[in-house]
Amino acid sequence: MSDQLLTISGLSAGTEDTPILHDINLSIGAGETHVLMGPNGAGKSTLGHVIMGDPVFQVTGGSIMFDGQDVTDKGADKRSLAGIFLSYQAPVEVPGVPLYSFLRTICQMRPELKTTARKFRARVGEIADQLDIDQSFLTRELNVGFSGGEKKKIEMLQLLLLRPKLAILDETDSGLDVDALSIVSKAIEAYRADCDGALLMITHNTRILERLSVDHTHVMVRGNLVADGPASLIDDIDSNGFARFENELAQKGVE
Amino acid sequence: MAEATETTRKRSQVADVDRSLYDFKYSEEGFERYADGLSTDIVRAISEKKDEPQWMLDMRLKALAIYEEMEMPANWGPSIEMLDLNHISAYVSPKTKQASSWDEVPEDIKNTFERLGIPEAERESLAGVGAQYDSEIVYHNMRAEVADQGVIYTTIEDALHDPELEPIVHEYFGKLIPMRDHKFAALHYAVWSGGSFVYVPEGVTLPYPLQSYFRLNAQGAGQFEHTLIIVEPGADLHFIEGCSAPKYYEANLHAGAVELFVKDNARLRYSTIENWSKNMFNLNTKRATVGADAKMEWVSGSFGSHVSYLYPTTIMQGARSTCEFTGITFAGATQDLDTGCKVILNGPDTTASVDTKSISKDGGINTFRSSIVVGRKADRARATVSCASLMLDDFSRSDTIPAMDVRNGSASVGHEATIGRISDDTILYLMSRGCSEAEARTMVVNGFADPVSKELPMEYAIEMNNLIKLEMEGAIG
């Protein structure tokens, strides 16, 4: 297990008055694709946010090791620079900050991505074309007035630019029309192919997983990871839902 | 353009490493400093030193009498109790003659303006520059090609000594801001010194802005400059004023007056970046009158001072005239900034739009007052006021006080105010892309200020971003 990229051990976390995650153990190896499934409100997004370092949630036990370092107490900025990326369900709008200069800023602060203005422009143009993002978007304010689908594409643009070691995609596929979904799928494939990055997909939609080779499927129910299985577990859940896991958890006496 | 970018880059680098860009001071040894407080003798001495015409001395003495008789403004905005006028020197002058070459300016003073980037900006992007140090203008110069078009840019003192200009000053000086306007207007007329006189003849468009920079170096002193600008019909001018001072523990006072006459079909853009030190009482009065089809544009950035009372007023006398006011204030610890603007729409089909932003942090207080008055004859006049406030913590304050007085049924007046905070989600979003917390907050604040910084001259936009950066870095321990 020493070559794991991410190792979460005995992690419990929650907000100030509500425990949400209970004793989570999860390991992701470099370049692996993991899927996290579970009913609404199970705590999947919370886990994504806790891995990213969202200060809204407090870690009450356990640890998060990433790429050889303990990041449990590190801020989101340090985790990002170490190679963790979280794509949000609802990316925020930041008025007055032009998208292009934002992209330039977040790339220039990483020694491994530092490049000339000319090369950077070419790279952004290339990815924007790949994602069918109109070049005029680059001069607009970050996410301001963008549709849900456009915001997700901008998340994918950042993913491909930043080349993280681990990308957590929090329902990136939800609420997208067929065309946008296909573009997001392509972006995820490109990330897997070009960056050899690991993926943690939080999703309800099994269609987006069809074109990916999934290594592990995890199931979360009421803040507990209750199953860790192969890709075929996805099909099982697709036909039978989460009832089985919820019942098992209830029998163990977890409220 | 390439040159301008180069300049700004240099400026920003200096500002990045040198946090004390404004906070340096030189000795006033050898300066001529009048006794603190006010008396007829002091007023007479100022007038005599300036060798003024009798009417100006009479005006000063009348203003002094009004000043002594008027009460301090009661129950108006932030307290100015700490301002003890008996301990303010009304006149402090460097022992130097006004120069038209920087080489003739004394070393200390020249250094001051060099550090503020004035001579450099003059070379790169200005049509003329005036620089005031304490009570007197120490440098004044304008490009020959602008002078050849008949543009006058000088001090009011020099204009008073010029037989052709003296009648013009006499005609306009004190006509927009009466000395009875308020106690500090009376004080201003009693002891005014320095400032600028600008006259743009009919139909002349200046290719570059004129800029006056006001620096108050002396401790416990007042600066009372008077700016008088006349833009004749069809003419076009952009005037920039900048102000700063080093930090002292004693109170300083700034009570300037700005009178702007914008004639028919003319345009005046008046940009200000004020960064007084935080012991300054900035009680400044600015007023413009605008003719038919003319345009008045105010761009105002207020970052400094302990207390400000600042409400530039636009009187839209001519039909179809327009007024745009774009402003930003930034109040940090110990700052109580009471700012805003007043627009009086008297002509038919006049339009005014006011767009302001305020940022408060570390207990800083921002109060935004707007006053829109639509006169009876202002058919179809339109005015919109929009005010957005950003608070960076829980103990700062931001208030909006809009006033409207509409006396014409066909006019339309709208007001919109928002008060917000930086959301945790936004900070998380930016941090999870690699920005530190300070960088994330600075990015949000700069983004908030962006609609205003876009309106500023390039070097001031950079300066404003740097000021925000410095303020924000200080905010996060």
Chai-1 contact restraints between the chains, C-beta under 6 A:
chainA,res_idxA,chainB,res_idxB,connection_type,confidence,min_distance_angstrom,max_distance_angstrom,comment,restraint_id
A,M52,B,S432,contact,1.0,0.0,6.0,A-B,restraint_1
A,D54,B,L428,contact,1.0,0.0,6.0,A-B,restraint_2
A,A76,B,L428,contact,1.0,0.0,6.0,A-B,restraint_3
A,A76,B,M431,contact,1.0,0.0,6.0,A-B,restraint_4
A,A76,B,S432,contact,1.0,0.0,6.0,A-B,restraint_5
A,D77,B,M431,contact,1.0,0.0,6.0,A-B,restraint_6
A,D77,B,G434,contact,1.0,0.0,6.0,A-B,restraint_7
A,D77,B,C435,contact,1.0,0.0,6.0,A-B,restraint_8
A,D77,B,S436,contact,1.0,0.0,6.0,A-B,restraint_9
A,S80,B,S432,contact,1.0,0.0,6.0,A-B,restraint_10
A,S80,B,R433,contact,1.0,0.0,6.0,A-B,restraint_11
A,S80,B,G434,contact,1.0,0.0,6.0,A-B,restraint_12
A,L81,B,G434,contact,1.0,0.0,6.0,A-B,restraint_13
A,L86,B,S432,contact,1.0,0.0,6.0,A-B,restraint_14
A,V92,B,D425,contact,1.0,0.0,6.0,A-B,restraint_15
A,V92,B,T426,contact,1.0,0.0,6.0,A-B,restraint_16
A,V92,B,Y429,contact,1.0,0.0,6.0,A-B,restraint_17
A,V94,B,G447,contact,1.0,0.0,6.0,A-B,restraint_18
A,P95,B,G447,contact,1.0,0.0,6.0,A-B,restraint_19
A,G96,B,G447,contact,1.0,0.0,6.0,A-B,restraint_20
A,G96,B,F448,contact,1.0,0.0,6.0,A-B,restraint_21
A,G96,B,D450,contact,1.0,0.0,6.0,A-B,restraint_22
A,V97,B,M443,contact,1.0,0.0,6.0,A-B,restraint_23
A,V97,B,G447,contact,1.0,0.0,6.0,A-B,restraint_24
A,I106,B,R433,contact,1.0,0.0,6.0,A-B,restraint_25
A,I106,B,G434,contact,1.0,0.0,6.0,A-B,restraint_26
A,M109,B,G434,contact,1.0,0.0,6.0,A-B,restraint_27
